Amino acid sequence: MTTNGIRPAAARTTMPATTSRVRYEIDDQGVAWLTLDHPDSRNALGDAMLDELLVGFAAARADDAVRVVVLGSSHERVFSAGGDLKAFAGDVPTIEKYAGLERFPQLYLAIAELGKPVICAAGGDVLAGAFGLALACDLVIAREGVRFGCPEINVGVFPFMISALIYRNVDRMKANELMMLGDPISATEAHRLNIVNAVVPDEEFAETVRGWAHRVAAKSPLLMRMGKDALAATRDLPLREALDGLRSQLALAFTTEDIKEGVAAFREKRDPVWRMR
């Protein structure tokens, strides 16, 4: 299995064998490679795809061997074209469509509450609902030439669900431009807007993603989980409440063996041995 050319080393598969749109493998350094793999639909985020992604993130959350998740695509040109437009316009009762929409917020919250970093490997165009999916991740690495955007308005839809994520990551006027004009932006522009961490040439993309993932996986899983949980819990709080909550989390971190081990390893110029306690 590849993620835009990225092949995990010594991978093992732990997802149920019944999944067909998402591939899940774990390499020997604790990286779970979660790959959108339904090229015929350009990895459209239909109900089945979203359900399989939820299963994948649940598996990563439950597996102590997983330290970081890389979300990528097997399609050479498209990460995901976003929501399934056929389903939007289908002859299904409105109440059923409404019930099905719970999958998007469930997925975004699953990433926020995973307790493990998620890297979006944007090796192809990231559009519509997939743009929200990328913004829900902790880090985004893009291949040169890919585009980001929410073109829903061009087909008579508005990016309702992902607007919450866009407004949390993009300045208001630019966010309005993206949603109201529907024009995509380049990976370079996305990097300028600080919604992409790195833009790399095609020949360096796989190695860059792998390198970042393995660097993150080498950090203390316990402190990383505590840190990510704290960020999710405080990001929308008023400053005073956020500082109070973060102070409590820092005090709790002081009680862990991993923080003592990290300091000791730094002083002794050696690699730390994380004990997860």
KEDREN-255896 format. One record per residue: residue number from 1; x negated, y, z of N, C-alpha, C in turn. Coordinates in steps of 0.2 Angstrom, whole numbers. Example, Ala and Ser with C-alpha at 12.3 -4.5 7.8 and 13.67 -1.06 7.14 Angstrom:
KEDREN-255896
[1 [-66 -28 39] [-62 -22 39] [-66 -16 39]],
[2 [-64 -11 35] [-68 -5 36] [-64 0 39]],
end
This chain:
KEDREN-255896
[1 [-4 -6 0] [0 0 0] [-4 6 0]],
[2 [-2 11 -4] [-6 17 -4] [-1 23 -2]],
[3 [-4 29 0] [0 35 1] [-4 40 -3]],
[4 [-2 41 -9] [-5 45 -14] [-12 43 -14]],
[5 [-14 37 -15] [-21 35 -15] [-24 33 -9]],
[6 [-21 34 -3] [-24 33 3] [-22 26 5]],
[7 [-27 22 6] [-26 15 8] [-29 14 15]],
[8 [-24 12 20] [-26 11 27] [-31 5 27]],
[9 [-36 5 32] [-41 -1 32] [-38 -6 38]],
[10 [-38 -12 37] [-36 -17 41] [-29 -16 44]],
[11 [-25 -15 39] [-18 -13 41] [-14 -19 43]],
[12 [-9 -18 48] [-4 -23 49] [3 -20 48]],
[13 [7 -24 46] [14 -21 45] [19 -23 51]],
[14 [22 -19 54] [27 -20 59] [34 -18 58]],
[15 [36 -15 53] [42 -13 51] [46 -20 50]],
[16 [53 -20 51] [57 -26 49] [56 -27 41]],
[17 [56 -33 39] [55 -35 32] [61 -33 28]],
[18 [67 -31 31] [72 -29 27] [72 -22 24]],
[19 [67 -18 26] [66 -11 24] [64 -11 17]],
[20 [66 -6 12] [64 -6 5] [62 0 3]],
[21 [64 6 7] [62 12 4] [56 16 8]],
[22 [54 13 14] [49 16 18] [44 10 20]],
[23 [38 11 19] [33 6 21] [29 9 27]],
[24 [28 4 31] [25 6 38] [19 1 39]],
[25 [13 4 40] [7 0 42] [3 4 47]],
[26 [-1 0 51] [-5 3 56] [-12 1 55]],
[27 [-17 6 55] [-24 4 53] [-27 2 60]],
[28 [-34 1 59] [-38 -2 65] [-40 4 70]],
[29 [-38 10 68] [-39 16 73] [-33 19 76]],
[30 [-28 16 75] [-21 18 78] [-17 23 74]],
[31 [-18 23 68] [-14 27 63] [-9 23 60]],
[32 [-3 26 61] [3 23 58] [4 26 51]],
[33 [4 23 46] [5 26 39] [12 24 37]],
[34 [16 30 37] [24 29 36] [25 32 29]],
[35 [26 28 24] [26 30 17] [33 30 14]],
[36 [35 35 11] [41 35 7] [40 32 0]],
[37 [44 26 -1] [42 22 -7] [48 20 -11]],
[38 [51 25 -13] [57 24 -18] [57 29 -24]],
[39 [52 27 -28] [50 32 -33] [56 33 -38]],
[40 [60 28 -39] [65 29 -44] [70 34 -42]],
[41 [71 36 -36] [75 42 -34] [71 48 -32]],
[42 [64 48 -34] [60 53 -32] [60 54 -24]],
[43 [61 48 -21] [61 48 -13] [66 52 -10]],
[44 [72 52 -14] [78 56 -11] [79 54 -4]],
[45 [81 59 0] [82 57 7] [90 56 8]],
[46 [92 50 5] [99 48 6] [99 44 13]],
[47 [105 42 14] [106 39 21] [102 33 22]],
[48 [101 28 17] [96 23 18] [89 25 20]],
[49 [87 30 16] [80 32 17] [79 35 24]],
[50 [84 39 26] [84 42 32] [84 37 38]],
[51 [88 32 37] [89 27 42] [82 23 43]],
[52 [79 22 37] [73 18 38] [67 22 41]],
[53 [67 29 39] [62 33 43] [64 33 50]],
[54 [70 34 52] [71 33 60] [69 27 63]],
[55 [70 21 59] [67 15 62] [59 15 62]],
[56 [56 18 57] [49 19 57] [46 23 63]],
[57 [49 29 64] [47 33 70] [49 30 76]],
[58 [54 26 77] [56 23 83] [50 17 84]],
[59 [48 14 79] [43 9 80] [36 12 82]],
[60 [35 18 79] [28 21 81] [29 24 88]],
[61 [34 26 90] [35 28 97] [34 23 102]],
[62 [37 17 101] [37 11 105] [30 7 105]],
[63 [26 8 100] [20 5 100] [14 9 103]],
[64 [11 6 109] [6 10 112] [-1 10 108]],
[65 [-1 6 103] [-7 6 99] [-7 12 94]],
[66 [-1 14 93] [-1 20 88] [-2 27 91]],
[67 [-7 30 89] [-9 37 91] [-7 43 87]],
[68 [-6 42 81] [-4 47 76] [-1 44 70]],
[69 [4 47 68] [8 45 62] [6 50 56]],
[70 [5 46 50] [4 50 44] [10 49 39]],
[71 [14 54 38] [20 53 33] [18 55 26]],
[72 [18 50 22] [16 52 15] [21 49 10]],
[73 [19 48 4] [23 46 -2] [19 42 -7]],
[74 [22 37 -10] [19 33 -15] [19 36 -22]],
[75 [24 41 -22] [25 44 -29] [19 49 -30]],
[76 [17 49 -36] [11 52 -38] [12 60 -39]],
[77 [18 62 -40] [20 69 -41] [25 72 -36]],
[78 [29 68 -33] [34 71 -28] [33 67 -22]],
[79 [32 71 -16] [33 69 -10] [40 67 -8]],
[80 [45 71 -9] [52 70 -9] [56 75 -12]],
[81 [61 74 -16] [65 79 -19] [70 81 -15]],
[82 [71 79 -8] [76 81 -4] [82 77 -3]],
[83 [87 80 -1] [93 76 0] [96 73 -6]],
[84 [100 68 -6] [103 65 -11] [109 69 -14]],
[85 [108 72 -20] [113 77 -22] [120 73 -24]],
[86 [119 66 -27] [124 62 -29] [129 61 -23]],
[87 [126 60 -17] [130 59 -11] [134 65 -9]],
[88 [130 71 -10] [133 78 -8] [140 79 -12]],
[89 [140 77 -19] [145 78 -23] [150 72 -24]],
[90 [148 67 -20] [152 61 -21] [159 61 -18]],
[91 [163 57 -20] [171 56 -18] [171 53 -12]],
[92 [168 56 -7] [169 53 0] [172 57 5]],
[93 [177 55 9] [180 60 14] [175 64 17]],
[94 [177 70 18] [173 75 21] [171 73 28]],
[95 [175 70 32] [173 68 39] [167 63 39]],
[96 [167 59 33] [162 54 33] [155 57 31]],
[97 [156 62 26] [150 66 25] [147 70 31]],
[98 [152 73 35] [149 76 41] [146 71 46]],
[99 [149 65 47] [146 61 51] [139 59 49]],
[100 [138 58 42] [132 56 39] [126 61 40]],
[101 [128 67 41] [123 73 41] [119 73 48]],
[102 [122 69 53] [118 68 59] [111 66 58]],
[103 [110 62 53] [103 59 52] [98 64 51]],
[104 [99 70 48] [94 75 47] [91 78 54]],
[105 [96 80 58] [94 82 65] [91 77 69]],
[106 [93 71 68] [90 65 72] [83 64 70]],
[107 [82 65 64] [75 64 61] [70 69 64]],
[108 [72 75 63] [68 81 65] [67 81 73]],
[109 [72 79 76] [71 78 84] [67 72 85]],
[110 [67 67 81] [63 61 83] [56 63 82]],
[111 [54 67 77] [47 69 76] [45 74 82]],
[112 [49 78 84] [48 83 89] [47 79 96]],
[113 [50 74 97] [50 70 103] [46 64 103]],
[114 [42 63 98] [39 57 97] [33 56 102]],
[115 [30 61 105] [25 60 109] [18 59 106]],
[116 [18 59 99] [12 58 96] [12 62 90]],
[117 [6 65 88] [6 70 82] [8 66 76]],
[118 [11 70 71] [13 68 65] [10 73 59]],
[119 [6 69 55] [3 73 49] [7 72 43]],
[120 [9 77 40] [12 77 33] [7 77 28]],
[121 [6 71 24] [2 71 18] [6 73 12]],
[122 [6 79 10] [9 82 5] [6 81 -2]],
[123 [6 75 -5] [2 73 -11] [6 75 -17]],
[124 [13 77 -16] [17 79 -21] [22 84 -19]],
[125 [26 86 -24] [31 92 -22] [35 90 -16]],
[126 [36 95 -12] [40 95 -6] [46 99 -6]],
[127 [52 96 -8] [57 101 -9] [63 99 -5]],
[128 [67 105 -4] [74 104 -1] [73 101 6]],
[129 [77 96 8] [77 93 14] [70 90 16]],
[130 [66 89 11] [59 86 13] [55 92 15]],
[131 [56 98 13] [53 104 15] [54 105 23]],
[132 [60 104 25] [61 104 32] [58 98 36]],
[133 [57 92 32] [54 87 35] [46 88 36]],
[134 [43 92 31] [36 94 32] [35 99 38]],
[135 [40 103 38] [40 108 43] [41 106 50]],
[136 [44 100 51] [45 97 57] [39 93 60]],
[137 [34 92 55] [28 88 57] [23 93 61]],
[138 [18 91 64] [13 95 68] [8 98 63]],
[139 [6 94 58] [1 96 54] [3 95 46]],
[140 [1 99 42] [2 98 35] [-4 98 31]],
[141 [-6 93 27] [-11 93 22] [-8 93 15]],
[142 [-10 97 11] [-7 97 4] [-12 96 -1]],
[143 [-10 93 -7] [-15 92 -12] [-14 98 -17]],
[144 [-19 101 -20] [-19 106 -24] [-14 105 -30]],
[145 [-10 110 -31] [-5 109 -37] [2 107 -35]],
[146 [3 105 -29] [10 103 -27] [14 110 -25]],
[147 [20 109 -25] [24 115 -23] [29 113 -17]],
[148 [31 118 -14] [35 118 -8] [41 123 -9]],
[149 [47 121 -7] [53 125 -8] [59 122 -7]],
[150 [64 126 -7] [71 124 -5] [76 127 -11]],
[151 [76 123 -16] [80 125 -22] [87 124 -22]],
[152 [90 122 -16] [97 120 -16] [102 125 -19]],
[153 [100 132 -18] [105 137 -20] [106 137 -27]],
[154 [101 134 -31] [101 134 -38] [107 129 -41]],
[155 [109 124 -36] [114 119 -38] [120 120 -34]],
[156 [121 126 -31] [127 127 -28] [127 125 -20]],
[157 [121 124 -18] [121 121 -11] [117 127 -7]],
[158 [117 127 0] [113 131 4] [109 127 9]],
[159 [103 128 10] [99 124 14] [100 125 22]],
[160 [107 123 23] [109 125 30] [105 121 35]],
[161 [104 115 35] [100 111 40] [93 113 41]],
[162 [89 114 36] [82 115 36] [81 123 38]],
[163 [86 127 37] [85 134 39] [83 135 46]],
[164 [85 131 51] [82 131 57] [75 130 58]],
[165 [72 126 54] [65 124 54] [61 130 50]],
[166 [64 132 44] [61 137 40] [60 144 45]],
[167 [66 146 48] [65 152 52] [61 151 58]],
[168 [59 145 60] [54 144 66] [47 144 63]],
[169 [46 144 56] [39 143 54] [37 149 49]],
[170 [42 152 46] [41 157 41] [44 164 43]],
[171 [41 169 41] [43 176 43] [50 177 39]],
[172 [55 181 43] [62 181 41] [63 183 33]],
[173 [60 188 31] [61 190 24] [58 185 19]],
[174 [53 182 21] [50 177 16] [55 171 16]],
[175 [57 169 22] [62 164 23] [68 165 19]],
[176 [71 171 19] [77 173 15] [75 172 8]],
[177 [70 174 6] [68 174 -1] [68 167 -4]],
[178 [65 162 0] [64 155 -1] [71 152 -2]],
[179 [75 154 3] [82 151 3] [87 154 -2]],
[180 [86 160 -3] [91 164 -7] [90 164 -15]],
[181 [83 164 -16] [81 164 -23] [80 156 -26]],
[182 [78 152 -21] [77 145 -23] [71 144 -27]],
[183 [66 149 -27] [60 147 -31] [55 144 -27]],
[184 [51 139 -30] [46 135 -26] [40 140 -25]],
[185 [36 138 -20] [29 141 -19] [24 136 -20]],
[186 [18 138 -22] [12 134 -23] [9 132 -16]],
[187 [5 127 -16] [2 125 -9] [-2 130 -7]],
[188 [-6 134 -11] [-10 139 -9] [-6 145 -6]],
[189 [0 146 -9] [4 151 -5] [7 149 1]],
[190 [9 142 2] [11 140 8] [5 140 13]],
[191 [-1 139 11] [-6 140 16] [-7 147 18]],
[192 [-6 152 13] [-7 159 15] [-1 161 20]],
[193 [5 157 20] [10 159 24] [10 155 31]],
[194 [4 151 31] [3 147 38] [8 141 39]],
[195 [11 139 33] [15 133 34] [11 126 32]],
[196 [5 127 29] [1 122 27] [-6 123 31]],
[197 [-9 117 33] [-15 118 37] [-21 118 32]],
[198 [-21 114 27] [-26 114 22] [-24 112 15]],
[199 [-27 114 10] [-26 113 3] [-32 110 0]],
[200 [-32 104 -2] [-38 101 -5] [-37 98 -12]],
[201 [-43 98 -15] [-42 95 -22] [-40 88 -22]],
[202 [-37 85 -28] [-35 79 -28] [-40 73 -26]],
[203 [-46 74 -28] [-51 69 -27] [-53 69 -20]],
[204 [-51 74 -16] [-53 74 -9] [-47 73 -4]],
[205 [-41 73 -7] [-35 72 -3] [-35 66 1]],
[206 [-36 60 -1] [-35 54 3] [-40 54 8]],
[207 [-46 56 7] [-52 56 12] [-50 61 18]],
[208 [-48 67 15] [-46 72 20] [-41 70 25]],
[209 [-35 67 22] [-30 65 26] [-32 60 31]],
[210 [-36 55 29] [-38 49 33] [-43 52 38]],
[211 [-47 57 37] [-52 60 41] [-48 64 47]],
[212 [-43 68 45] [-39 71 50] [-36 66 55]],
[213 [-33 61 52] [-29 56 56] [-33 53 61]],
[214 [-39 51 59] [-44 47 63] [-47 52 68]],
[215 [-48 58 67] [-50 63 72] [-45 64 77]],
[216 [-38 65 75] [-33 65 80] [-32 59 84]],
[217 [-33 53 81] [-32 47 84] [-37 46 90]],
[218 [-43 49 89] [-48 48 94] [-47 52 100]],
[219 [-42 57 100] [-41 61 106] [-37 57 112]],
[220 [-37 59 118] [-33 56 123] [-26 55 121]],
[221 [-23 49 120] [-16 48 118] [-12 51 124]],
[222 [-14 50 130] [-10 53 136] [-9 60 136]],
[223 [-15 64 135] [-15 71 135] [-11 74 129]],
[224 [-12 70 123] [-9 73 117] [-1 72 118]],
[225 [1 67 121] [8 66 122] [11 71 127]],
[226 [7 72 132] [9 78 137] [9 84 134]],
[227 [4 86 130] [4 92 126] [10 93 121]],
[228 [11 88 117] [16 89 112] [23 89 115]],
[229 [24 85 121] [30 86 124] [31 93 127]],
[230 [26 96 130] [26 103 133] [28 108 127]],
[231 [25 107 122] [26 112 116] [33 111 114]],
[232 [36 105 113] [43 105 111] [48 107 116]],
[233 [46 107 123] [51 109 128] [50 116 129]],
[234 [45 120 127] [44 127 129] [44 132 123]],
[235 [44 129 117] [43 134 111] [48 139 111]],
[236 [55 137 113] [60 142 112] [62 145 118]],
[237 [58 145 124] [60 148 130] [57 155 130]],
[238 [60 159 135] [57 166 136] [51 165 139]],
[239 [46 170 138] [39 169 140] [38 167 148]],
[240 [42 170 152] [41 168 159] [43 161 161]],
[241 [49 158 158] [51 151 159] [46 147 155]],
[242 [43 149 149] [38 144 146] [32 144 150]],
[243 [29 149 153] [23 149 157] [24 145 163]],
[244 [30 145 166] [31 141 172] [31 134 170]],
[245 [34 132 165] [35 125 163] [28 122 161]],
[246 [24 127 158] [17 125 155] [12 124 161]],
[247 [13 128 166] [9 128 172] [10 121 176]],
[248 [17 119 176] [18 113 179] [15 107 175]],
[249 [15 107 169] [12 102 165] [5 102 165]],
[250 [1 108 166] [-6 108 167] [-8 105 174]],
[251 [-4 106 179] [-5 104 186] [-5 96 185]],
[252 [0 93 182] [1 86 181] [-5 83 177]],
[253 [-7 87 172] [-13 84 168] [-19 83 173]],
[254 [-20 88 178] [-25 88 182] [-26 81 186]],
[255 [-20 78 187] [-20 72 191] [-22 65 187]],
[256 [-23 66 180] [-24 60 176] [-31 58 176]],
[257 [-32 52 175] [-39 50 174] [-42 52 168]],
[258 [-38 52 163] [-41 54 156] [-44 61 156]],
[259 [-41 66 160] [-44 73 160] [-51 72 163]],
[260 [-52 68 169] [-58 67 172] [-63 64 167]],
[261 [-61 59 164] [-65 55 159] [-67 60 154]],
[262 [-63 64 151] [-65 68 145] [-70 73 147]],
[263 [-70 76 153] [-75 81 156] [-81 77 157]],
[264 [-81 71 160] [-87 67 162] [-91 65 155]],
[265 [-87 63 150] [-90 61 144] [-93 67 140]],
[266 [-90 73 141] [-93 79 138] [-100 81 141]],
[267 [-100 80 148] [-106 82 152] [-111 77 150]],
[268 [-109 71 149] [-114 65 148] [-116 64 141]],
[269 [-113 68 137] [-114 68 129] [-113 61 127]],
[270 [-107 58 128] [-105 51 126] [-98 52 124]],
[271 [-96 46 120] [-89 46 118] [-84 44 124]],
[272 [-79 47 125] [-74 46 131] [-71 39 130]],
[273 [-69 36 135] [-65 30 135] [-59 31 138]],
[274 [-53 32 134] [-47 34 137] [-43 28 140]],
[275 [-41 29 146] [-37 24 150] [-30 25 150]],
[276 [-27 30 147] [-20 31 147] [-17 32 154]],
[277 [-20 35 158] [-17 36 165] [-21 41 168]],
end
